[in-house]
Amino acid sequence: MKQLASETGAVAYFPQQPAELPGIASGIANELAHQYSLAYLPAPAGAASSLRSVAVRLAGRPGLTARTRTNYRADGAVSGLSARR
């Protein structure tokens, strides 16, 4: 779960006691209130399904980190994840 969360820009929570849940929910609500979405259109390079790396750096903002996916497939499929319905 931790690896999946890390690769997709998420966070995994593992509460040990029910009393931890309100703090976790509050932290999630705070994160959701401070999210940004970034998008770009990369130039075509290589095969249509090539795996490409993603890196986001926050210039001039010490102490802040960006949680992002580590890579993506150029054809839009989610690498390493299976879709569930």
C-alpha positions as protocol buffer text, in pm:
chain_id: "A"
residue {
  index: 1
  type: MET
  ca { x: 0 y: 0 z: 0 }
}
residue {
  index: 2
  type: LYS
  ca { x: 282 y: 241 z: 85 }
}
residue {
  index: 3
  type: GLN
  ca { x: 452 y: 176 z: -251 }
}
residue {
  index: 4
  type: LEU
  ca { x: 128 y: 225 z: -445 }
}
residue {
  index: 5
  type: ALA
  ca { x: 60 y: 549 z: -259 }
}
residue {
  index: 6
  type: SER
  ca { x: 412 y: 676 z: -321 }
}
residue {
  index: 7
  type: GLU
  ca { x: 404 y: 597 z: -694 }
}
residue {
  index: 8
  type: THR
  ca { x: 69 y: 771 z: -744 }
}
residue {
  index: 9
  type: GLY
  ca { x: 129 y: 1080 z: -532 }
}
residue {
  index: 10
  type: ALA
  ca { x: -98 y: 966 z: -252 }
}
residue {
  index: 11
  type: VAL
  ca { x: -55 y: 888 z: 117 }
}
residue {
  index: 12
  type: ALA
  ca { x: -139 y: 561 z: 291 }
}
residue {
  index: 13
  type: TYR
  ca { x: -272 y: 574 z: 646 }
}
residue {
  index: 14
  type: PHE
  ca { x: -252 y: 286 z: 891 }
}
residue {
  index: 15
  type: PRO
  ca { x: -436 y: 384 z: 1210 }
}
residue {
  index: 16
  type: GLN
  ca { x: -379 y: 157 z: 1507 }
}
residue {
  index: 17
  type: GLN
  ca { x: -672 y: 284 z: 1712 }
}
residue {
  index: 18
  type: PRO
  ca { x: -1016 y: 425 z: 1619 }
}
residue {
  index: 19
  type: ALA
  ca { x: -925 y: 741 z: 1811 }
}
residue {
  index: 20
  type: GLU
  ca { x: -670 y: 822 z: 1536 }
}
residue {
  index: 21
  type: LEU
  ca { x: -938 y: 850 z: 1265 }
}
residue {
  index: 22
  type: PRO
  ca { x: -1057 y: 1209 z: 1337 }
}
residue {
  index: 23
  type: GLY
  ca { x: -699 y: 1340 z: 1308 }
}
residue {
  index: 24
  type: ILE
  ca { x: -644 y: 1149 z: 984 }
}
residue {
  index: 25
  type: ALA
  ca { x: -973 y: 1278 z: 840 }
}
residue {
  index: 26
  type: SER
  ca { x: -883 y: 1634 z: 941 }
}
residue {
  index: 27
  type: GLY
  ca { x: -543 y: 1602 z: 771 }
}
residue {
  index: 28
  type: ILE
  ca { x: -703 y: 1468 z: 453 }
}
residue {
  index: 29
  type: ALA
  ca { x: -956 y: 1753 z: 451 }
}
residue {
  index: 30
  type: ASN
  ca { x: -674 y: 2004 z: 493 }
}
residue {
  index: 31
  type: GLU
  ca { x: -480 y: 1852 z: 202 }
}
residue {
  index: 32
  type: LEU
  ca { x: -787 y: 1851 z: -22 }
}
residue {
  index: 33
  type: ALA
  ca { x: -841 y: 2220 z: 51 }
}
residue {
  index: 34
  type: HIS
  ca { x: -484 y: 2300 z: -60 }
}
residue {
  index: 35
  type: GLN
  ca { x: -445 y: 2095 z: -377 }
}
residue {
  index: 36
  type: TYR
  ca { x: -342 y: 2221 z: -718 }
}
residue {
  index: 37
  type: SER
  ca { x: -368 y: 2050 z: -1053 }
}
residue {
  index: 38
  type: LEU
  ca { x: -94 y: 2088 z: -1310 }
}
residue {
  index: 39
  type: ALA
  ca { x: -115 y: 1979 z: -1671 }
}
residue {
  index: 40
  type: TYR
  ca { x: 104 y: 1992 z: -1976 }
}
residue {
  index: 41
  type: LEU
  ca { x: 109 y: 1853 z: -2326 }
}
residue {
  index: 42
  type: PRO
  ca { x: 443 y: 1685 z: -2395 }
}
residue {
  index: 43
  type: ALA
  ca { x: 594 y: 1666 z: -2740 }
}
residue {
  index: 44
  type: PRO
  ca { x: 563 y: 1322 z: -2899 }
}
residue {
  index: 45
  type: ALA
  ca { x: 873 y: 1112 z: -2839 }
}
residue {
  index: 46
  type: GLY
  ca { x: 928 y: 742 z: -2897 }
}
residue {
  index: 47
  type: ALA
  ca { x: 661 y: 478 z: -2899 }
}
residue {
  index: 48
  type: ALA
  ca { x: 303 y: 575 z: -2822 }
}
residue {
  index: 49
  type: SER
  ca { x: 304 y: 364 z: -2506 }
}
residue {
  index: 50
  type: SER
  ca { x: 646 y: 469 z: -2378 }
}
residue {
  index: 51
  type: LEU
  ca { x: 691 y: 518 z: -2004 }
}
residue {
  index: 52
  type: ARG
  ca { x: 789 y: 875 z: -1915 }
}
residue {
  index: 53
  type: SER
  ca { x: 917 y: 1017 z: -1587 }
}
residue {
  index: 54
  type: VAL
  ca { x: 758 y: 1307 z: -1403 }
}
residue {
  index: 55
  type: ALA
  ca { x: 938 y: 1546 z: -1168 }
}
residue {
  index: 56
  type: VAL
  ca { x: 786 y: 1854 z: -1003 }
}
residue {
  index: 57
  type: ARG
  ca { x: 1012 y: 2098 z: -822 }
}
residue {
  index: 58
  type: LEU
  ca { x: 891 y: 2390 z: -612 }
}
residue {
  index: 59
  type: ALA
  ca { x: 1133 y: 2673 z: -679 }
}
residue {
  index: 60
  type: GLY
  ca { x: 1166 y: 2931 z: -404 }
}
residue {
  index: 61
  type: ARG
  ca { x: 941 y: 2742 z: -162 }
}
residue {
  index: 62
  type: PRO
  ca { x: 1166 y: 2580 z: 101 }
}
residue {
  index: 63
  type: GLY
  ca { x: 990 y: 2335 z: 326 }
}
residue {
  index: 64
  type: LEU
  ca { x: 721 y: 2249 z: 72 }
}
residue {
  index: 65
  type: THR
  ca { x: 710 y: 1926 z: -122 }
}
residue {
  index: 66
  type: ALA
  ca { x: 497 y: 1817 z: -415 }
}
residue {
  index: 67
  type: ARG
  ca { x: 349 y: 1468 z: -411 }
}
residue {
  index: 68
  type: THR
  ca { x: 313 y: 1350 z: -768 }
}
residue {
  index: 69
  type: ARG
  ca { x: 310 y: 1037 z: -975 }
}
residue {
  index: 70
  type: THR
  ca { x: 659 y: 919 z: -1056 }
}
residue {
  index: 71
  type: ASN
  ca { x: 582 y: 836 z: -1420 }
}
residue {
  index: 72
  type: TYR
  ca { x: 310 y: 798 z: -1679 }
}
residue {
  index: 73
  type: ARG
  ca { x: 252 y: 614 z: -2003 }
}
residue {
  index: 74
  type: ALA
  ca { x: 229 y: 832 z: -2312 }
}
residue {
  index: 75
  type: ASP
  ca { x: -86 y: 648 z: -2428 }
}
residue {
  index: 76
  type: GLY
  ca { x: -270 y: 765 z: -2114 }
}
residue {
  index: 77
  type: ALA
  ca { x: -288 y: 426 z: -1942 }
}
residue {
  index: 78
  type: VAL
  ca { x: -197 y: 414 z: -1574 }
}
residue {
  index: 79
  type: SER
  ca { x: 124 y: 217 z: -1539 }
}
residue {
  index: 80
  type: GLY
  ca { x: 143 y: -48 z: -1271 }
}
residue {
  index: 81
  type: LEU
  ca { x: -222 y: -15 z: -1171 }
}
residue {
  index: 82
  type: SER
  ca { x: -521 y: -220 z: -1275 }
}
residue {
  index: 83
  type: ALA
  ca { x: -859 y: -58 z: -1325 }
}
residue {
  index: 84
  type: ARG
  ca { x: -1141 y: -181 z: -1104 }
}
residue {
  index: 85
  type: ARG
  ca { x: -1511 y: -115 z: -1144 }
}
